[in-house]
Amino acid sequence: MSVQILTENELRGLVSLDLSTIDAVEPAFRALAEGNAIQPPVLALEIADRNAEIDIKTAYINGLPEIAIKASSGFFDNSRRGLPSLSGFMALLSAETGQMKAILLDNGYLTDMRTAAAGALAARALARKEAHVGGVLGTGLQARLQMEALKLVRPLDRIFVWGRRQNAALEYAAEMQKRLGIPVEACESAEAVIRQADIIVTTTPAREPIVQAEWLRPGQHITAMGSDAAYKNEIAPSAVAHVTRFVCDVISQSYSLGELGPASAAGVVDPERNPIELGKVICGHVQGRISDHDITLCDLTGTGAQDTAIAVHALACAHNQNCGLTIAE
C-alpha cells in the first residue's frame, strides 16, 4: 500500500477557483438529491474553555473512487499566539477497499474552495440570468471568494459590500475592485447593500439576524452561508417567511445548524412550502426560480459530500501532474 501526501502549497497550485472546480463540486449535490450518497450528520466537538471547535465530515458518493474524511478545527484565540484560527486536513480512502490513499494537508484551503463553488452553484441555479449587481455582507476570506466565484457564473458589473468595521469594508472594496476589474463600493449599512444588489451573499458569523424582510425586493437571490452552528443566525425569520423559494443544501442541517432553525422556532416555516434541497433543483427534479419576480434564498451549511467531491478532484489533479510525496510500505 502507498499513501500520497499533498501539502497546502501543492494543493493551492493544483486547485483554483474556476469553472472546473465549480463543476467538480456539483456532483455532490446531484448525488444527495438522487440518493447516490451516504452522508452522516456532522460530528461537532465544542471546547468551550478553549474557545474552540472541531468538526468532522464525511460522505460516500457512488461512482467516485475515493471517500474523504475531513477534520477541521477552529481555535479562535490563536490570534493571540500569532497563529491562524483555522486548520485541518482530509484523508482519502479507497471507495472499493477502504485502504488509505492520500492525506491532504490543506489547512482548510479545499473547504474554502468547495464553499465558494457551492455559492456559485446556488447562484447559477437560482439567480436571474441577467442579474448583474452583487452584494456581500462580511469582509473576510469567504466574502472575497464568494464574489470571485459569483462573477464566474453571472455577469457582475458592480458589487456593494458591508462589514461591521468600515475600514475593513473600504479595504475589501479597494482590493476586490482591483482583482475583479469592476466597481466595488463599501456601504455604511447592510440595508444599503441589500436594497441595491441583485444577488446577495451573507458571510458573517452573526448570532443575531442581519437581513430584514422589508429590505428585500422582487427578483433578488440571497445565498446565506455564514450560519453553520445552532447559535448563528444571519437571516431574520420574517425574511425567511417573505421569500418565494427557500432552498438549502441539506434540510436537516438547515434546521439544526442553519437558517431554518430560528425560522422554525419563530413559527414562520410554512409547511405548504416545503424547503427544497439545492441538488433537486440542479437535477431538475423541482423548479427553483419560477419567475423573474421570485425572491430566492439558499442556505448553505456545508456537507461531507462536498468535501469528498473536492478532495477527489484535488487528488485527480495531483495524479495528472505527478505531484505530491508518495510513501510506500
KOLNUZA-241891 format. One line per 10 residues: number of its first residue (from 1); their letters; for each residue x, y, z of N, C-alpha, C. Coordinates in steps of 0.05 Angstrom, whole numbers. Each point is the difference from the previous one (the first is absolute). Layout:
REM KOLNUZA-241891
NUM	A	X,Y,Z,X,Y,Z,X,Y,Z; ... .
REM end
This chain:
REM KOLNUZA-241891
1	MSVQILTENE	17,-24,0,-17,24,0,18,25,0; -8,20,-15,14,26,-1,-20,22,7; 10,21,12,-17,22,8,13,26,-12; -16,16,-13,9,25,-12,-5,23,20; 20,16,4,-3,23,19,3,26,-16; -19,17,3,0,26,-14,-2,22,20; 18,20,-3,1,23,18,-19,22,-9; -5,19,18,-17,22,-8,10,15,-24; 26,5,-1,11,15,-23,-4,-16,-26; 4,-26,1,-5,-16,-24,-29,0,-8 .
11	LRGLVSLDLS	-18,-1,19,-29,0,-6,-8,27,-11; 12,22,10,-7,26,-12,9,2,-29; 21,-14,-7,9,0,-28,-17,-18,-17; -14,-19,11,-15,-19,-15,-29,8,-4; -12,12,21,-29,7,0,-3,30,3; -13,12,-19,-6,29,2,-29,4,-3; -9,24,5,-29,7,-2,-6,6,-29; -9,-20,-15,-7,3,-28,-24,-18,-6; -9,0,-25,-24,-15,-7,5,-30,4; 24,-9,-4,5,-29,4,-4,-8,29 .
21	TIDAVEPAFR	7,17,18,-4,-5,29,-30,0,7; -14,20,-11,-29,2,4,-13,-25,-11; 7,-8,-23,-12,-24,-12,8,-26,15; 23,0,13,9,-23,15,-17,-4,25; -10,22,11,-16,-1,25,-30,-7,-6; -9,6,-24,-28,-4,-7,-9,-29,5; 16,-21,-7,-9,-28,4,-8,-6,29; 11,15,20,-7,-5,27,-30,7,5; -9,21,-12,-28,8,3,-18,-19,-15; 9,-8,-24,-16,-19,-16,-2,-27,15 .
31	ALAEGNAIQP	22,-10,11,0,-26,14,-19,1,24; 0,21,15,-18,2,23,-29,0,-9; -6,14,-22,-27,2,-10,-10,-26,-12; 17,-16,-12,-8,-24,-13,4,-25,16; 8,3,26,3,-23,17,25,-16,-6; 20,13,-12,25,-13,-6,23,7,19; -8,10,23,20,7,21,-9,-10,27; 20,-7,16,-5,-7,28,15,21,16; -15,15,16,12,22,14,-11,1,29; 17,-5,20,-9,2,28,-1,29,9 .
41	PVLALEIADR	-13,5,22,0,28,11,28,9,7; 4,26,1,25,11,8,6,-7,29; 25,-9,5,9,-4,27,14,26,9; -13,13,19,10,26,9,9,-2,29; 24,8,6,11,0,27,6,29,8; -15,10,19,4,27,10,17,-1,26; 21,16,1,18,0,23,-2,29,11; -19,4,18,-6,27,9,23,13,14; 15,-15,17,21,12,16,24,7,-17; 1,-10,-25,21,8,-19,-10,19,-22 .
51	NAEIDIKTAY	-25,7,2,-13,16,-21,6,-13,-27; -7,-25,-2,8,-16,-24,-22,-20,-7; 2,-9,-25,-18,-21,-10,15,-17,-20; -8,-25,-2,10,-18,-20,-23,-14,-13; -1,1,-27,-21,-13,-15,11,-22,-18; -14,-22,-1,8,-22,-17,-23,-6,-20; 6,0,-26,-20,-5,-20,11,-22,-19; -19,-16,-10,7,-20,-20,-24,-7,-16; 4,-13,-23,-22,-10,-16,11,-19,-21; -16,-20,-6,6,-18,-23,-18,8,-23 .
61	INGLPEIAIK	12,4,-23,-15,6,-25,4,-22,-20; -22,-13,-6,1,-22,-19,12,8,-27; 21,-14,-8,12,7,-26,27,14,3; 5,12,23,26,13,4,19,-20,12; 26,2,-8,19,-21,8,9,1,29; -4,23,13,9,3,28,-22,12,18; 4,-4,26,-16,12,20,17,18,17; -9,24,5,15,19,16,-10,1,29; 18,2,19,-7,6,27,15,25,7; -15,21,8,12,26,5,-2,7,29 .
71	ASSGFFDNSR	22,8,11,0,11,28,9,30,-2; -16,17,9,6,29,0,-2,11,28; 19,17,7,0,12,27,-1,30,-1; -13,11,20,1,29,3,6,6,29; 25,10,5,8,9,26,3,30,-1; -21,14,10,-5,28,-7,16,19,18; 16,-10,18,19,17,15,28,-1,-11; 3,-14,-22,27,-4,-11,13,26,-9; -16,20,-6,12,25,-9,18,12,21; -6,-6,26,17,10,21,28,-14,0 .
81	RGLPSLSGFM	1,-23,-13,25,-15,-2,14,5,-27; -12,16,-16,11,5,-26,-5,-23,-19; -21,-15,4,-7,-24,-16,-27,4,-13; -4,-13,-23,-27,1,-13,-20,-15,17; -25,9,-2,-21,-12,16,-9,-27,-11; 2,-4,-26,-11,-24,-13,22,-18,-9; -5,-26,2,19,-20,-10,-16,-25,-7; 14,-20,-10,-14,-25,-7,13,-15,-22; -11,-23,-6,10,-17,-21,-22,-18,-10; 5,-14,-23,-18,-19,-10,15,-26,-5 .
91	ALLSAETGQM	-12,-22,7,11,-27,-6,-18,-13,-21; 13,-12,-20,-15,-13,-22,4,-30,2; -22,-14,1,0,-29,0,-11,-11,-26; 10,-23,-9,-11,-13,-23,-29,-7,4; -17,7,-19,-29,-6,3,-5,-30,-5; 20,-14,-10,-2,-29,-6,10,-17,23; 23,8,11,13,-17,21,1,13,27; -4,26,2,3,14,25,28,7,8; 19,-8,-16,28,6,7,7,30,-4; 18,9,17,8,28,-2,14,5,-27 .
101	KAILLDNGYL	-8,21,-14,13,7,-25,15,26,1; -10,20,15,13,26,0,-7,15,26; 18,18,7,-5,19,21,5,28,-11; -21,17,1,1,27,-11,3,19,23; 24,11,4,5,19,21,-6,28,-9; -26,5,-3,-9,25,-14,-5,23,19; -1,-5,27,-5,22,19,-25,16,-7; -20,-14,-10,-26,13,-6,-2,11,-28; 22,-1,-16,-1,13,-26,-21,-13,-18; -2,-27,0,-20,-13,-17,-28,5,10 .
111	TDMRTAAAGA	-3,4,26,-27,7,10,-7,28,-10; 19,18,-1,-5,27,-10,-9,-1,-30; 14,-17,-15,-6,-3,-28,-28,-12,-5; -6,-21,15,-26,-13,-5,-23,17,10; 5,16,21,-21,18,10,-6,22,-20; 21,11,-12,-4,21,-21,-13,-12,-24; 8,-25,-7,-13,-13,-23,-30,-5,5; -7,-8,24,-28,-4,7,-16,25,-3; 12,23,8,-14,26,-3,-5,6,-30; 20,-6,-16,-4,4,-29,-21,-18,-12 .
121	LAARALARKE	-1,-25,10,-21,-19,-10,-28,9,9; -2,11,24,-26,10,9,-9,23,-18; 18,19,-6,-7,22,-17,-6,-9,-29; 16,-19,-10,-5,-10,-27,-27,-13,-2; -9,-13,21,-26,-14,0,-24,18,6; 5,22,15,-23,15,11,-1,29,-8; 22,13,-5,0,29,-6,-9,5,-29; -12,23,-4,-7,8,-28,25,0,-17; -3,-9,-25,24,-2,-17,12,28,-6; -17,20,0,11,27,-6,7,16,25 .
131	AHVGGVLGTG	-2,-13,24,8,14,24,29,9,-2; 5,26,6,27,10,-5,11,17,23; -15,3,21,10,15,23,3,-19,24; 24,-3,10,5,-17,23,1,16,26; -6,-14,21,2,12,27,10,-21,19; 17,8,19,11,-18,19,0,12,28; -8,-15,19,1,8,28,23,-16,12; 20,15,11,24,-12,10,24,8,-17; 24,-1,12,24,9,-14,23,-20,2; -6,-25,9,20,-20,3,7,-15,-25 .
141	LQARLQMEAL	14,-22,3,8,-16,-24,-23,-9,-16; -21,-11,12,-23,-10,-16,-14,23,-14; -1,24,12,-12,23,-13,15,5,-26; 26,-4,0,16,4,-25,-5,-23,-19; 2,-24,9,-3,-23,-18,-28,-2,-12; -20,6,16,-28,-2,-10,-5,19,-23; 11,24,1,-4,19,-22,17,-8,-24; 23,-11,5,17,-10,-22,-14,-23,-14; -12,-18,15,-14,-22,-12,-26,9,-13; -14,19,12,-25,10,-12,5,12,-27 .
151	KLVRPLDRIF	22,14,-3,6,13,-26,6,-20,-22; 6,-25,7,4,-21,-20,-27,-10,-12; -22,4,15,-25,-11,-10,-22,21,-6; 5,25,8,-19,21,-6,16,25,-9; -12,16,-18,15,23,-12,1,24,19; 14,-3,22,2,22,19,15,24,-12; -12,24,4,14,24,-8,3,20,23; -9,-8,24,2,17,24,-5,-16,25; 14,7,21,-3,-14,26,-2,20,22; -18,-5,20,-2,16,24,7,-18,24 .
161	VWGRRQNAAL	14,11,19,9,-16,23,-5,15,26; -7,-15,21,-2,11,26,15,-18,20; 13,13,19,12,-15,22,-4,15,26; 3,-14,22,-4,12,26,21,22,5; 23,-3,-12,21,21,2,2,13,-27; -5,26,0,0,15,-26,27,-1,-13; 21,1,16,27,-1,-12,4,-26,-15; -10,-22,11,3,-26,-14,-16,0,-26; -23,12,0,-16,2,-24,13,16,-22; 13,22,9,14,17,-19,24,-15,-12 .
171	EYAAEMQKRL	15,-14,17,22,-16,-10,-9,-22,-19; -22,-13,7,-12,-20,-17,-6,12,-28; -14,23,0,-8,12,-25,24,6,-18; 21,11,12,23,7,-16,13,-25,-11; 3,-21,16,13,-24,-9,-16,-15,-21; -27,-2,4,-16,-15,-19,-5,15,-26; -1,26,2,-2,15,-25,24,-5,-18; 23,-1,12,24,-5,-15,1,-29,-10; -9,-18,16,1,-29,-7,-21,-7,-22; -24,11,2,-21,-7,-18,-3,19,-24 .
181	GIPVEACESA	11,24,3,-2,18,-23,-27,13,-3; -16,1,22,-26,14,-1,-2,17,25; -19,20,-1,-2,17,24,-10,-16,24; 12,5,23,-8,-12,25,-2,23,20; -24,3,12,-5,23,18,-7,-10,28; 13,12,20,-5,-6,28,-24,16,9; -19,-13,13,-24,13,10,1,2,30; -14,19,11,0,4,29,-20,-17,15; -17,-14,-15,-20,-17,13,-5,-24,-17; -8,-22,13,-9,-24,-14,-24,6,-17 .
191	EAVIRQADII	-18,16,10,-24,7,-15,7,12,-27; 19,18,-1,8,13,-25,9,-21,-21; 15,-20,9,9,-21,-18,-23,-15,-11; -18,-9,18,-22,-17,-9,-20,14,-18; -5,25,6,-19,15,-17,11,4,-28; 26,0,-4,11,6,-26,9,-25,-17; 3,-23,13,12,-23,-13,-21,-18,-12; 7,-14,-21,-17,-21,-12,5,-27,13; 26,-5,7,8,-25,13,16,8,25; -10,-10,23,13,6,25,12,-26,12 .
201	VTTTPAREPI	24,2,10,12,-23,15,7,10,28; -10,-15,20,6,7,28,22,-19,10; 21,11,11,24,-15,8,9,6,28; -19,7,17,8,9,27,-5,-22,21; 13,3,24,-5,-19,22,-22,11,18; -19,15,-11,-20,14,17,-16,-19,17; -5,9,24,-18,-15,19,-27,12,1; -3,24,-11,-26,13,-2,-5,7,-29; -25,-3,-10,-5,4,-28,7,28,-11; 11,0,-24,7,25,-13,-20,6,-22 .
211	VQAEWLRPGQ	-6,-19,-17,-17,5,-24,-29,1,9; -13,23,-6,-28,4,8,-19,-1,-25; -24,-9,5,-19,-5,-21,-6,26,-16; -2,22,14,-9,25,-13,22,11,-19; 24,-11,1,21,10,-18,-1,-15,-27; -14,-22,-2,1,-17,-24,-19,11,-21; 7,-7,-25,-18,8,-22,-2,-23,-20; -21,0,-17,-4,-22,-19,24,-3,-18; 7,-25,-6,21,-7,-19,27,-6,12; 2,5,26,26,-4,13,5,-29,7 .
221	HITAMGSDAA	26,-6,3,9,-26,10,19,5,23; -3,-16,22,18,2,23,12,-28,5; 26,-1,3,13,-24,9,11,6,28; -10,-16,20,8,3,27,19,-22,7; 25,7,6,19,-22,6,16,4,26; -8,21,15,14,5,25,-9,-18,23; -26,-7,0,-11,-15,22,6,-30,-3; 18,-11,16,7,-28,0,1,-12,28; -15,13,18,-2,-9,28,-26,9,11; -10,-14,20,-27,6,11,-2,28,11 .
231	YKNEIAPSAV	23,11,9,-2,27,12,4,23,-20; 3,-7,-26,4,21,-20,-26,6,-15; -3,24,-10,-25,8,-14,5,26,-15; -1,-1,-27,4,24,-16,-27,11,-11; -19,-18,-5,-25,8,-14,-23,1,20; -13,23,2,-23,3,18,-22,-20,-7; -13,-13,19,-22,-18,-6,-21,13,-18; -5,26,4,-20,13,-18,9,0,-29; 27,2,-4,10,-1,-27,-2,-28,-12; 5,-20,16,-4,-28,-9,-29,-4,-9 .
241	AHVTRFVCDV	-19,11,16,-28,-2,-7,-7,15,-25; 15,21,-5,-6,18,-23,9,-10,-27; 21,-17,0,11,-8,-26,-19,-20,-14; 2,-1,-27,-17,-17,-15,9,-29,2; 26,-5,-1,11,-26,0,23,-2,21; -3,-19,18,22,-6,19,13,-25,-8; 26,2,-7,16,-23,-9,23,-3,19; 10,-25,3,23,-5,18,15,-24,-11; 24,-4,12,16,-24,-9,-12,-25,12; -6,0,26,-12,-23,14,-21,11,19 .
251	ISQSYSLGEL	-24,-9,-3,-22,11,17,5,-5,29; 8,-23,8,4,-6,28,22,18,12; 21,5,-15,21,17,10,-9,29,1; -17,9,-18,-10,27,1,-17,4,25; -14,-21,9,-15,2,25,19,0,24; 21,-16,0,17,-3,24,22,20,1; 10,9,-24,23,18,0,-5,26,-15; -20,1,-17,-3,22,-18,-24,18,6; -11,12,-21,-20,21,3,-28,-11,5; -5,-26,-6,-27,-11,6,-4,-3,30 .
261	GPASAAGVVD	21,-3,16,-3,-3,29,-14,24,12; 12,24,-2,-13,24,12,-28,5,-13; -2,-4,-26,-26,4,-13,-22,-18,11; 8,-26,4,-19,-19,11,-7,7,29; 20,9,16,-6,7,27,-19,24,2; 2,17,-21,-18,24,-1,-27,-7,-12; -3,-24,-9,-26,-9,-11,-7,10,-27; 20,6,-16,-6,12,-27,6,-19,-23; 9,-25,6,4,-19,-22,-27,-11,-9; -6,5,-25,-26,-8,-11,1,-28,-10 .
271	PERNPIELGK	-15,-19,13,1,-28,-9,-11,-4,-29; -15,20,-10,-10,-2,-27,22,6,-20; 22,14,9,22,6,-18,25,-14,12; 0,-26,-4,22,-16,11,27,11,-9; 20,1,17,27,7,-10,9,-19,-22; 16,11,-18,9,-15,-23,30,-4,3; 11,-23,-7,29,-4,0,11,8,-27; 23,13,1,13,11,-24,5,-22,-20; 8,-23,8,5,-22,-18,-24,-7,-17; -23,2,11,-25,-7,-15,-5,21,-21 .
281	VICGHVQGRI	7,25,5,-2,21,-20,20,-4,-22; 25,-6,7,21,-4,-19,-7,-24,-19; -11,-21,12,-8,-23,-16,-25,4,-16; -15,21,5,-25,5,-15,-24,-15,12; 3,-11,24,-22,-14,13,-22,19,9; 9,24,9,-19,21,8,10,26,-12; -19,19,-2,8,26,-11,7,19,22; 22,14,-4,8,19,20,-13,27,-5; 13,17,-16,-13,25,-7,-20,-5,-22; -25,9,5,-21,-4,-20,-3,25,-17 .
291	SDHDITLCDL	3,23,11,-2,25,-15,21,20,8; 3,20,-16,20,21,6,-8,17,24; -25,-4,9,-9,15,24,5,-14,26; 7,-26,-2,4,-16,24,24,12,16; -2,-3,26,23,4,18,9,-27,10; 25,-8,-7,10,-26,7,21,3,22; 1,-20,18,19,-1,22,12,-28,1; 26,-2,0,14,-26,2,17,1,25; -5,-19,19,14,-2,25,21,-23,-3; 25,7,1,22,-20,-3,14,-4,27 .
301	TGTGAQDTAI	-2,-24,10,13,-7,26,25,-17,-4; 5,-10,-25,23,-16,-6,-5,-29,5; 10,-17,-18,-5,-29,2,25,-16,-4; -1,-24,11,22,-19,-4,2,-9,-29; -23,0,-14,1,-6,-29,16,20,-15; -2,25,7,16,21,-14,30,-5,6; 6,-8,24,28,-5,7,11,-24,-15; -16,-21,-3,9,-23,-16,5,8,-29; -19,16,-11,2,8,-28,25,16,-5; 5,20,17,24,17,-5,26,-15,5 .
311	AVHALACAHN	0,-18,20,24,-15,5,7,-19,-22; -20,-14,-11,4,-18,-23,10,16,-24; -11,24,-4,10,17,-22,29,8,4; 7,7,25,27,8,6,20,-23,-5; -8,-24,9,18,-23,-4,3,-7,-29; -21,3,-16,2,-6,-29,19,21,-13; -2,25,9,18,20,-11,29,-6,7; 4,-10,25,27,-7,8,11,-23,-16; -16,-20,-6,9,-22,-16,7,9,-29; -17,18,-10,5,10,-28,26,15,-2 .
321	QNCGLTIAE	8,14,22,24,16,0,23,-13,15; -4,-25,8,21,-15,14,11,16,23; -18,8,17,6,18,22,-3,-14,27; 15,7,20,-3,-10,26,22,-21,8; 1,-6,25,19,-19,10,-15,-27,5; 11,-21,-11,-12,-27,3,17,-16,20; -14,-10,20,13,-17,20,-10,-29,-4; 19,-18,-5,-7,-28,-5,10,-17,23; -16,-21,7,9,-19,21,23,-17,-10 .
REM end
